[in-house]
Amino acid sequence: MPHPDRWASQAVTCHVTVRRRSDSKISNSSFEKRHSKYPVSVPTIAQADIRCAEELICLSPPGILDPPVGFARFAMSCVPDRQASSSELLHDLKAISMSSLEGKVAIVTGGTGGIGKGIALQLASRGATVVISGRNAAKAEAVLAELRLAGGIADFLSGDVRSKADMDALAAETARRHGGIDIVVANAGGNDDEARSPKVRGAFAEIDLARVAALVAENTAAKLFPVQAALPYMRPRGGGSVIFVTSEGGRVPTPGQTAVSTFAGGLIRASKVIAKELARDKIRVNCVCVTVVRDSPSWEAVFGADSKVSEQHRKQYEKVVAGCPLGVAAPTDIGQVVAFLASNESAYLTGATLSPTGGLTIH
C-alpha cells in the first residue's frame, strides 16, 4: 500500500469547495487549518480522467479523518455516470480496507483459541502486529503460526487477565517489544468454568449469590485490567481503539443468567463511561456482544462429549442454534466486526454496543 504522502501522485484534480457545517462550533479558519492538507486531491489508483465542478460539502470535520478513503468516497459521489471509475474505486477502497491496520499494534486477551483466535486472525490479515495473551503456551504456538501465515507479525505473552500484575506486565512488554499499543481487545472472560456452574448459572431462587458476586467481580476485572494497563502506552500514539467482547446476556434478559447479565450489562455501561473519558485522548471504546459462537470453548462446554452444563443451559443453546436467522456465528465472524471497530473505518464510532447475533436479537 502506498505511503499517504504518495497519494498526491496518484490523484486527479477536482474543483472542491469545502464548507463548514453551519451549526459547527469550529471556526472557518480552524477548519481550514486542520483540513488543508488534502484540499483538492481525489485519490484513485485507476487515475481516471475525472473533472468535476461539484461542490463537496463536509458535514463535519471527522468526515475526512482518513483522507484517502474520505476523498475517494467524495469522488464516487461526483461521478455517478462513470460506472467503470466507480467499480475501480470500490476495488481500491477494498484494498485499503484489507490493509487498514498496517503499523498498528494490537493486544488480544484470550487469543489462543475460540473467539480470540478468530479476532487475532482478522487483525493480522489486515496488517496489524498482534500480541495474543493467554495461559497456554502450547496452544499459542499453533495460533502464532496461523497468524504469521495470514501475513501479520505475531507474538505471545502469557498472563492471567484476573491478575493486575500480569496485565501490567503484558502491556509493558508489548510496548517494549513493538514500540507501543494501538488496539486492545479485552476478550478473555475470566472464570468461564465457574460461570457455567449450575450454582452460578441457574434460577435466581436457587443460585449461590456469594459465588455470583465473586464471579461478577472477577470477570469484570478481567475485562478492565488489560485496558487500564495499556493506556500509558496508547496515549503517546495519539489515539487508539479498545474493544470489549462480552455476552449478549448483558443486553437481553435471559432466564438463568443473573451473573452474566450483571457483569456483561455492567461492562456495557462502564464502556460508555470509559469512552467519554478517553475521547479527549482520541481513544475509542466500543463493545461487541455475542451469543452462541461455534468452535469456541463455550460451544465445546455445551455440545462436547464431556459437557457438564445444566439441562436448561443446553436447551438455551439448542434454541439459539435453531433460531438464528443468519446462522450460528464462527469466531472469524466476530473477528470481522472487531477488526472494523479497530480500524479507521470506524473512526467516528465510540461508546457503541454492537450485537453480531445473526438476527437473533435486534436492538
SEDO-390039 format. One record per residue: x, y, z of N, C-alpha, C in turn; residue in one letter. Coordinates in steps of 0.02 Angstrom, whole numbers, plus 50000, padded with zeros to 5 digits. Layout:
<rs>
X;Y;Z;X;Y;Z;X;Y;Z;A .
...
</rs>
This chain:
<rs>
50043;49940;50000;50000;50000;50000;50044;50062;50000;M .
50031;50111;49959;50072;50171;49957;50071;50209;50023;P .
50126;50241;50038;50128;50286;50095;50080;50344;50082;H .
50046;50370;50135;49998;50425;50123;50027;50484;50084;P .
50093;50498;50093;50122;50554;50058;50124;50544;49983;D .
50115;50481;49961;50116;50468;49889;50048;50474;49857;R .
49996;50486;49898;49929;50490;49868;49925;50548;49818;W .
49964;50601;49829;49960;50658;49784;49979;50638;49713;A .
50027;50591;49706;50048;50570;49640;49998;50523;49607;S .
49951;50499;49645;49901;50453;49619;49832;50485;49618;Q .
49830;50550;49612;49767;50586;49618;49750;50623;49553;A .
49687;50635;49546;49663;50679;49493;49631;50739;49526;V .
49628;50793;49489;49605;50855;49519;49530;50863;49514;T .
49500;50884;49568;49430;50904;49569;49426;50975;49595;C .
49378;51012;49570;49367;51079;49596;49322;51072;49657;H .
49350;51082;49715;49316;51066;49776;49303;51128;49818;V .
49243;51134;49842;49227;51185;49891;49209;51149;49956;T .
49250;51158;50008;49236;51127;50072;49201;51179;50116;V .
49142;51162;50139;49104;51210;50177;49093;51185;50248;R .
49107;51227;50296;49096;51210;50366;49022;51203;50379;R .
49004;51152;50419;48934;51143;50437;48909;51205;50474;R .
48850;51229;50457;48827;51293;50482;48820;51294;50558;S .
48805;51236;50588;48796;51235;50660;48858;51212;50697;D .
48915;51207;50661;48976;51184;50693;49004;51239;50737;S .
49036;51219;50792;49067;51267;50837;49139;51282;50817;K .
49163;51248;50764;49231;51258;50741;49232;51316;50691;I .
49279;51362;50699;49282;51419;50655;49307;51399;50586;S .
49292;51441;50537;49315;51427;50470;49391;51422;50467;N .
49425;51467;50500;49498;51467;50497;49527;51405;50530;S .
49495;51383;50585;49518;51323;50619;49507;51262;50575;S .
49449;51260;50543;49432;51203;50499;49482;51199;50442;F .
49495;51257;50410;49540;51257;50353;49610;51238;50373;E .
49631;51258;50433;49698;51241;50457;49705;51167;50468;K .
49651;51136;50495;49654;51065;50511;49649;51021;50449;R .
49615;51045;50397;49599;51001;50340;49624;51028;50274;H .
49678;51067;50276;49704;51096;50214;49753;51051;50178;S .
49773;50994;50211;49824;50951;50181;49799;50919;50116;K .
49734;50903;50113;49706;50870;50055;49650;50912;50025;Y .
49666;50975;50004;49611;51020;49984;49579;51003;49917;P .
49618;50978;49869;49589;50970;49802;49607;50904;49769;V .
49631;50855;49808;49652;50792;49777;49604;50737;49792;S .
49585;50700;49741;49542;50642;49749;49582;50581;49729;V .
49604;50539;49776;49647;50483;49759;49610;50427;49723;P .
49640;50401;49672;49614;50341;49639;49671;50309;49601;T .
49685;50246;49617;49739;50211;49584;49726;50207;49509;I .
49661;50204;49491;49644;50200;49420;49664;50263;49382;A .
49669;50321;49417;49687;50385;49387;49643;50401;49326;Q .
49578;50388;49333;49533;50405;49278;49532;50481;49268;A .
49519;50502;49207;49518;50573;49191;49451;50603;49212;D .
49446;50619;49276;49383;50645;49302;49392;50720;49316;I .
49347;50759;49290;49345;50830;49305;49274;50845;49329;R .
49269;50876;49385;49202;50893;49407;49202;50960;49442;C .
49146;50993;49439;49139;51057;49472;49088;51051;49528;A .
49077;50989;49551;49029;50979;49605;49055;51011;49668;E .
49009;51034;49708;49028;51060;49774;49024;51003;49824;E .
49081;50987;49856;49083;50934;49905;49076;50964;49974;L .
49025;50946;50009;49012;50976;50074;49030;50927;50129;I .
49078;50945;50171;49096;50904;50228;49046;50920;50284;C .
49004;50873;50301;48954;50886;50352;48985;50894;50421;L .
49043;50865;50432;49078;50876;50495;49151;50859;50484;S .
49196;50891;50519;49267;50879;50509;49288;50806;50511;P .
49260;50763;50558;49282;50694;50559;49267;50656;50495;P .
49228;50684;50450;49213;50651;50388;49274;50639;50344;G .
49328;50675;50357;49389;50664;50319;49447;50649;50365;I .
49433;50613;50418;49487;50590;50461;49537;50547;50423;L .
49513;50507;50376;49556;50464;50335;49553;50492;50265;D .
49598;50539;50246;49591;50574;50183;49585;50529;50122;P .
49627;50476;50114;49619;50437;50052;49550;50407;50044;P .
49524;50376;50097;49458;50345;50092;49404;50398;50087;V .
49410;50450;50128;49360;50503;50128;49351;50536;50061;G .
49407;50556;50030;49402;50590;49966;49384;50542;49910;F .
49402;50479;49917;49381;50430;49866;49305;50423;49866;A .
49275;50424;49926;49203;50420;49930;49171;50483;49900;R .
49203;50541;49912;49177;50603;49883;49180;50599;49807;F .
49235;50572;49780;49243;50567;49708;49188;50525;49678;A .
49172;50468;49711;49120;50425;49685;49053;50460;49683;M .
49040;50503;49732;48976;50539;49733;48972;50590;49677;S .
49029;50608;49650;49030;50660;49598;49026;50632;49528;C .
49037;50567;49520;49038;50540;49452;48990;50481;49446;V .
48925;50492;49457;48878;50436;49453;48874;50405;49384;P .
48894;50442;49333;48888;50417;49266;48951;50380;49244;D .
49001;50376;49287;49062;50342;49269;49064;50275;49304;R .
49030;50225;49279;49025;50160;49311;49092;50126;49318;Q .
49134;50131;49267;49199;50099;49271;49240;50128;49327;A .
49240;50195;49332;49278;50228;49384;49253;50207;49453;S .
49187;50202;49460;49158;50184;49525;49179;50114;49546;S .
49176;50067;49498;49195;49998;49516;49269;49993;49532;S .
49310;50030;49494;49381;50030;49508;49394;50060;49577;E .
49358;50112;49593;49368;50145;49657;49347;50100;49714;L .
49292;50063;49704;49270;50015;49755;49324;49962;49766;L .
49354;49940;49712;49408;49891;49718;49466;49919;49758;H .
49483;49982;49744;49538;50014;49779;49522;50023;49853;D .
49459;50042;49867;49439;50050;49936;49443;49984;49974;L .
49426;49930;49941;49430;49864;49972;49503;49849;49988;K .
49548;49865;49943;49619;49853;49955;49644;49894;50014;A .
49620;49957;50019;49638;49999;50076;49613;49967;50140;I .
49550;49943;50138;49520;49914;50197;49558;49854;50222;S .
49578;49811;50176;49612;49749;50195;49681;49762;50223;M .
49708;49821;50213;49773;49839;50242;49765;49896;50293;S .
49705;49901;50321;49689;49960;50361;49722;49961;50429;S .
49755;49907;50449;49786;49906;50515;49862;49900;50512;L .
49891;49913;50454;49964;49910;50449;49995;49962;50495;E .
50047;49941;50531;50081;49985;50577;50049;49988;50646;G .
49992;49955;50656;49958;49955;50720;49980;49895;50761;K .
49982;49904;50826;49999;49851;50873;49937;49835;50915;V .
49917;49772;50914;49856;49751;50948;49870;49698;51000;A .
49836;49703;51057;49835;49650;51108;49766;49617;51106;I .
49766;49551;51105;49703;49513;51108;49708;49465;51167;V .
49671;49478;51220;49671;49431;51276;49629;49370;51258;T .
49649;49313;51283;49614;49252;51265;49622;49236;51191;G .
49679;49254;51162;49689;49247;51090;49714;49179;51068;G .
49719;49132;51114;49746;49066;51096;49693;49017;51072;T .
49631;49038;51066;49579;48993;51042;49512;49028;51037;G .
49464;48994;51007;49395;49018;51005;49387;49086;50973;G .
49346;49128;51003;49332;49194;50977;49396;49236;50973;I .
49438;49231;51024;49500;49270;51025;49545;49254;50966;G .
49549;49190;50949;49589;49170;50891;49559;49199;50827;K .
49492;49196;50820;49460;49224;50761;49472;49298;50754;G .
49472;49333;50811;49486;49405;50810;49559;49418;50789;I .
49605;49381;50820;49676;49390;50805;49690;49378;50731;A .
49659;49327;50702;49669;49313;50630;49645;49370;50586;L .
49589;49400;50604;49563;49456;50563;49608;49517;50570;Q .
49633;49530;50629;49678;49588;50638;49743;49576;50600;L .
49770;49516;50605;49833;49500;50570;49826;49505;50495;A .
49769;49482;50469;49759;49483;50397;49754;49554;50370;S .
49741;49602;50414;49738;49672;50394;49802;49709;50409;R .
49854;49672;50426;49920;49701;50432;49943;49720;50501;G .
49902;49707;50553;49921;49726;50621;49974;49679;50649;A .
50014;49706;50694;50055;49664;50738;50011;49643;50795;T .
50003;49577;50804;49955;49551;50853;49991;49514;50908;V .
49980;49536;50969;50006;49502;51029;49948;49467;51062;V .
49950;49400;51061;49898;49362;51094;49920;49345;51164;I .
49873;49345;51210;49888;49330;51280;49843;49274;51303;S .
49871;49232;51345;49834;49176;51373;49878;49139;51422;G .
49854;49080;51443;49891;49042;51493;49921;48977;51466;R .
49910;48963;51402;49933;48901;51373;49981;48914;51316;N .
50045;48909;51329;50096;48924;51279;50094;48874;51221;A .
50076;48811;51235;50073;48761;51181;50018;48778;51131;A .
49960;48798;51156;49906;48819;51111;49926;48881;51072;K .
49962;48925;51105;49982;48987;51073;50026;48976;51012;A .
50070;48927;51015;50117;48915;50960;50080;48900;50895;E .
50028;48859;50899;49990;48842;50839;49954;48904;50812;A .
49928;48946;50856;49893;49006;50834;49942;49055;50803;V .
50002;49062;50833;50052;49107;50805;50070;49088;50733;L .
50075;49023;50720;50090;49001;50653;50036;49022;50604;A .
49973;49017;50624;49917;49038;50581;49918;49114;50569;E .
49933;49151;50622;49934;49224;50615;49988;49246;50567;L .
50046;49214;50571;50101;49232;50526;50085;49212;50455;R .
50050;49156;50447;50029;49134;50381;49979;49184;50352;L .
49939;49216;50395;49891;49266;50372;49924;49331;50353;A .
49989;49337;50366;50026;49396;50344;50043;49445;50399;G .
50025;49430;50460;50039;49476;50515;50101;49459;50554;G .
50125;49507;50592;50177;49495;50641;50143;49473;50704;I .
50164;49417;50733;50128;49389;50790;50175;49374;50847;A .
50148;49380;50908;50187;49369;50968;50141;49341;51022;D .
50170;49308;51071;50132;49281;51127;50164;49302;51193;F .
50122;49326;51238;50144;49341;51306;50094;49310;51354;L .
50119;49269;51398;50074;49234;51445;50048;49282;51498;S .
49990;49266;51525;49962;49308;51577;49891;49288;51594;G .
49872;49302;51655;49804;49289;51679;49768;49355;51683;D .
49713;49361;51647;49677;49425;51644;49649;49445;51712;V .
49645;49399;51759;49620;49415;51825;49673;49444;51870;R .
49734;49448;51845;49791;49474;51884;49811;49542;51857;S .
49806;49593;51898;49827;49660;51877;49902;49661;51861;K .
49942;49626;51901;50014;49624;51890;50029;49593;51822;A .
49994;49538;51804;50005;49506;51739;49986;49553;51682;D .
49932;49589;51689;49910;49633;51635;49955;49694;51629;M .
49980;49719;51685;50029;49774;51683;50092;49751;51646;D .
50113;49690;51660;50173;49662;51627;50160;49650;51553;A .
50100;49627;51536;50082;49616;51466;50087;49681;51427;L .
50059;49734;51453;50060;49798;51418;50131;49825;51411;A .
50169;49822;51466;50236;49850;51465;50281;49812;51417;A .
50277;49746;51416;50319;49706;51372;50298;49712;51299;E .
50233;49718;51287;50210;49730;51218;50239;49795;51191;T .
50235;49848;51232;50261;49913;51210;50337;49910;51201;A .
50371;49874;51245;50444;49869;51239;50465;49834;51175;R .
50429;49779;51159;50447;49740;51100;50425;49773;51035;R .
50369;49806;51036;50338;49828;50973;50328;49903;50967;H .
50350;49941;51017;50351;50013;51011;50290;50050;51037;G .
50239;50016;51058;50179;50049;51084;50119;50002;51078;G .
50060;50029;51093;49998;49991;51087;49945;50037;51056;I .
49911;50011;51005;49858;50049;50971;49788;50019;50983;D .
49785;49954;50993;49721;49919;50997;49723;49870;51055;I .
49671;49870;51096;49663;49820;51148;49596;49787;51139;V .
49596;49721;51132;49534;49683;51129;49529;49642;51194;V .
49486;49665;51238;49476;49631;51303;49425;49575;51291;A .
49451;49517;51274;49408;49462;51253;49401;49407;51306;N .
49456;49391;51340;49454;49336;51388;49404;49349;51443;A .
49368;49296;51462;49312;49305;51508;49327;49306;51581;G .
49381;49275;51603;49395;49271;51674;49389;49199;51698;G .
49334;49182;51729;49323;49115;51755;49262;49084;51721;N .
49272;49059;51661;49216;49033;51622;49186;48969;51652;D .
49229;48928;51681;49203;48866;51711;49154;48881;51767;D .
49171;48929;51809;49127;48948;51864;49063;48979;51837;E .
49068;49016;51782;49009;49048;51752;48959;48997;51727;A .
48982;48936;51712;48937;48884;51687;48909;48840;51742;R .
48934;48848;51802;48911;48805;51857;48837;48817;51871;S .
48798;48764;51882;48727;48773;51898;48714;48815;51960;P .
48763;48820;52004;48756;48862;52064;48766;48936;52048;K .
48790;48950;51988;48800;49019;51966;48754;49036;51908;V .
48747;48989;51863;48701;48998;51806;48641;48953;51817;R .
48589;48983;51842;48528;48945;51858;48474;48992;51881;G .
48418;48963;51903;48362;49004;51927;48383;49047;51986;A .
48361;49109;51987;48382;49156;52039;48369;49129;52109;F .
48313;49095;52120;48295;49071;52186;48343;49017;52211;A .
48383;48988;52165;48424;48931;52184;48499;48943;52180;E .
48521;48998;52150;48593;49009;52142;48625;49033;52207;I .
48690;49024;52210;48730;49045;52268;48753;49117;52255;D .
48722;49164;52288;48735;49235;52274;48806;49256;52293;L .
48836;49223;52341;48905;49239;52358;48951;49221;52300;A .
48939;49163;52270;48979;49142;52212;48964;49187;52152;R .
48901;49207;52144;48883;49252;52089;48920;49318;52096;V .
48919;49347;52156;48952;49411;52168;49027;49406;52155;A .
49057;49350;52177;49129;49341;52166;49145;49336;52092;A .
49103;49300;52055;49113;49293;51983;49106;49359;51947;L .
49056;49398;51966;49045;49463;51934;49107;49507;51943;V .
49134;49508;52004;49194;49548;52017;49253;49522;51976;A .
49262;49456;51975;49318;49426;51940;49315;49438;51865;E .
49258;49426;51836;49252;49434;51763;49253;49507;51741;N .
49228;49551;51782;49232;49623;51766;49304;49647;51767;T .
49341;49627;51818;49412;49646;51822;49451;49618;51763;A .
49433;49557;51741;49468;49526;51685;49462;49566;51621;A .
49408;49604;51614;49399;49647;51555;49434;49715;51564;K .
49433;49740;51625;49458;49808;51637;49534;49811;51647;L .
49564;49761;51679;49636;49762;51693;49678;49773;51630;F .
49668;49735;51576;49712;49745;51517;49704;49813;51485;P .
49645;49841;51488;49633;49907;51458;49668;49961;51499;V .
49658;49960;51564;49691;50010;51607;49767;50006;51600;Q .
49793;49945;51597;49866;49935;51592;49894;49964;51527;A .
49854;49962;51473;49878;49983;51407;49876;50059;51398;A .
49837;50095;51436;49827;50166;51423;49891;50207;51421;L .
49940;50196;51467;50001;50237;51463;50039;50227;51398;P .
50027;50173;51363;50063;50159;51300;50020;50175;51239;Y .
49956;50188;51250;49911;50208;51195;49910;50283;51187;M .
49911;50319;51242;49905;50392;51238;49960;50424;51196;R .
50023;50403;51202;50075;50434;51161;50067;50421;51086;P .
50026;50372;51068;50016;50357;50997;49966;50404;50964;R .
49935;50447;51004;49888;50495;50977;49818;50469;50966;G .
49803;50411;50995;49737;50382;50987;49741;50306;50986;G .
49683;50275;50980;49681;50202;50979;49610;50177;50984;G .
49605;50111;50991;49539;50080;50994;49538;50025;51047;S .
49487;50027;51089;49475;49975;51139;49410;49940;51121;V .
49412;49874;51119;49350;49836;51106;49340;49785;51161;I .
49285;49790;51196;49265;49740;51246;49221;49688;51211;F .
49238;49625;51221;49196;49571;51195;49161;49539;51255;V .
49096;49541;51254;49058;49514;51311;48995;49479;51287;T .
48952;49463;51333;48893;49422;51317;48832;49464;51299;S .
48794;49439;51250;48730;49470;51233;48682;49468;51292;E .
48697;49424;51341;48656;49422;51401;48656;49487;51440;G .
48704;49530;51425;48705;49597;51456;48655;49644;51425;G .
48626;49626;51368;48576;49668;51335;48507;49637;51335;R .
48505;49570;51332;48441;49535;51327;48431;49492;51390;V .
48378;49505;51429;48366;49466;51490;48351;49393;51472;P .
48390;49349;51502;48384;49277;51487;48379;49239;51552;T .
48328;49198;51562;48321;49159;51623;48384;49120;51640;P .
48404;49121;51703;48463;49085;51724;48528;49124;51719;G .
48524;49186;51693;48586;49223;51681;48592;49285;51726;Q .
48576;49277;51789;48585;49334;51835;48657;49358;51835;T .
48704;49311;51840;48775;49330;51843;48798;49361;51777;A .
48780;49328;51722;48801;49353;51656;48773;49423;51644;V .
48708;49432;51658;48678;49497;51645;48708;49552;51689;S .
48730;49532;51750;48758;49582;51795;48827;49605;51771;T .
48872;49557;51755;48938;49581;51735;48940;49605;51663;F .
48902;49574;51618;48902;49597;51549;48865;49664;51542;A .
48808;49669;51575;48771;49732;51574;48810;49788;51606;G .
48844;49773;51661;48886;49824;51693;48944;49845;51649;G .
48974;49797;51614;49030;49813;51570;49007;49857;51512;L .
48949;49843;51484;48923;49885;51430;48916;49957;51453;I .
48887;49966;51513;48878;50034;51539;48946;50066;51555;R .
48991;50027;51584;49057;50053;51601;49095;50073;51538;A .
49086;50036;51484;49121;50052;51421;49101;50121;51396;S .
49040;50141;51408;49017;50207;51387;49048;50262;51429;K .
49055;50248;51493;49089;50296;51537;49162;50304;51515;V .
49195;50247;51504;49265;50249;51483;49272;50283;51416;I .
49225;50272;51371;49226;50305;51306;49224;50381;51314;A .
49181;50404;51358;49176;50477;51370;49242;50504;51397;K .
49273;50468;51443;49335;50491;51474;49393;50492;51424;E .
49397;50441;51382;49455;50434;51338;49447;50469;51271;L .
49388;50497;51257;49378;50532;51193;49428;50588;51185;A .
49446;50621;51239;49494;50677;51234;49563;50653;51212;R .
49577;50588;51223;49640;50559;51202;49635;50526;51133;D .
49577;50534;51101;49564;50502;51036;49567;50426;51040;K .
49552;50399;51098;49547;50327;51107;49474;50309;51108;I .
49454;50269;51059;49384;50249;51053;49371;50185;51092;R .
49312;50179;51121;49294;50121;51162;49225;50095;51141;V .
49223;50032;51120;49160;50002;51098;49152;49932;51125;N .
49091;49907;51125;49075;49839;51149;49048;49796;51092;C .
49067;49733;51093;49038;49683;51048;49007;49629;51092;V .
48942;49618;51083;48906;49569;51124;48889;49508;51082;C .
48909;49450;51106;48900;49389;51067;48853;49341;51103;V .
48824;49297;51063;48784;49242;51091;48822;49178;51074;T .
48788;49127;51053;48821;49063;51039;48869;49070;50979;V .
48931;49049;50988;48981;49050;50934;49012;48981;50928;V .
49008;48952;50869;49035;48885;50860;49111;48885;50865;R .
49141;48827;50875;49214;48819;50878;49244;48863;50932;D .
49211;48867;50989;49234;48906;51045;49231;48863;51108;S .
49266;48883;51162;49261;48845;51225;49190;48838;51250;P .
49149;48890;51242;49080;48887;51265;49040;48835;51225;S .
49052;48833;51160;49019;48784;51117;49038;48714;51138;W .
49103;48703;51150;49127;48637;51170;49100;48618;51239;E .
49094;48667;51283;49069;48653;51350;48997;48629;51350;A .
48959;48651;51300;48888;48632;51296;48878;48570;51253;V .
48912;48568;51195;48899;48514;51148;48954;48461;51146;F .
49007;48471;51183;49062;48423;51184;49044;48359;51222;G .
49086;48308;51212;49073;48243;51244;49076;48247;51320;A .
49116;48293;51347;49124;48298;51420;49082;48354;51450;D .
49028;48372;51417;48986;48427;51440;48959;48414;51510;S .
48963;48466;51553;48937;48461;51621;48886;48516;51636;K .
48864;48552;51585;48817;48607;51597;48748;48579;51613;V .
48706;48623;51640;48638;48603;51659;48596;48591;51597;S .
48541;48555;51606;48495;48542;51551;48465;48607;51524;E .
48451;48654;51569;48424;48719;51548;48475;48756;51504;Q .
48537;48754;51524;48591;48786;51486;48594;48757;51416;H .
48594;48690;51412;48598;48657;51347;48538;48674;51303;R .
48479;48673;51332;48419;48688;51293;48420;48760;51267;K .
48447;48806;51307;48452;48875;51284;48497;48879;51222;Q .
48553;48844;51224;48598;48844;51167;48565;48812;51106;Y .
48530;48757;51116;48496;48724;51060;48444;48770;51029;E .
48410;48808;51071;48359;48855;51046;48392;48910;51005;K .
48450;48935;51028;48485;48986;50991;48508;48960;50923;V .
48537;48900;50924;48561;48871;50861;48504;48863;50811;V .
48446;48841;50835;48389;48831;50791;48357;48896;50768;A .
48366;48949;50808;48329;49011;50795;48368;49067;50762;G .
48433;49059;50750;48472;49113;50718;48454;49120;50644;C .
48422;49173;50623;48402;49179;50552;48461;49177;50504;P .
48519;49204;50524;48577;49206;50480;48627;49151;50496;L .
48608;49105;50540;48652;49050;50558;48695;49067;50618;G .
48728;49016;50644;48771;49025;50703;48838;49054;50682;V .
48861;49102;50720;48925;49136;50703;48984;49090;50715;A .
49036;49099;50674;49101;49069;50685;49146;49123;50716;A .
49202;49104;50747;49247;49154;50777;49269;49209;50729;P .
49280;49191;50666;49302;49242;50618;49247;49293;50603;T .
49183;49273;50610;49128;49321;50600;49132;49376;50653;D .
49146;49356;50714;49154;49406;50767;49217;49446;50755;I .
49269;49412;50730;49332;49446;50716;49325;49502;50665;G .
49282;49492;50616;49272;49544;50565;49241;49607;50595;Q .
49194;49597;50642;49163;49655;50675;49214;49691;50717;V .
49255;49654;50754;49306;49684;50796;49358;49721;50753;V .
49377;49691;50697;49426;49723;50653;49400;49790;50626;A .
49336;49792;50610;49305;49855;50589;49311;49907;50644;F .
49295;49888;50706;49298;49936;50761;49370;49956;50777;L .
49417;49914;50761;49487;49930;50774;49516;49977;50721;A .
49485;49980;50663;49513;50017;50607;49487;50089;50603;S .
49518;50127;50559;49496;50196;50548;49430;50201;50511;N .
49406;50145;50486;49340;50145;50453;49285;50160;50503;E .
49299;50150;50567;49250;50166;50620;49275;50225;50662;S .
49313;50270;50629;49347;50323;50666;49300;50370;50703;A .
49236;50371;50685;49189;50417;50717;49141;50379;50764;Y .
49159;50317;50781;49116;50275;50821;49148;50260;50888;L .
49117;50283;50942;49141;50267;51009;49081;50266;51057;T .
49087;50225;51109;49032;50217;51156;48975;50174;51129;G .
48987;50138;51075;48935;50098;51043;48936;50026;51068;A .
48880;49992;51061;48874;49921;51077;48844;49886;51016;T .
48882;49839;50988;48859;49802;50929;48845;49730;50948;L .
48793;49702;50919;48773;49633;50934;48770;49592;50870;S .
48826;49562;50850;48826;49519;50790;48798;49450;50807;P .
48732;49447;50811;48698;49386;50832;48660;49352;50775;T .
48672;49373;50714;48640;49341;50657;48565;49350;50654;G .
48540;49406;50681;48469;49420;50680;48430;49389;50737;G .
48465;49355;50782;48432;49325;50840;48404;49380;50885;L .
48443;49433;50895;48421;49490;50934;48426;49553;50891;T .
48380;49597;50900;48379;49660;50863;48373;49717;50913;I .
48416;49768;50905;48414;49825;50952;48402;49889;50913;H .
</rs>
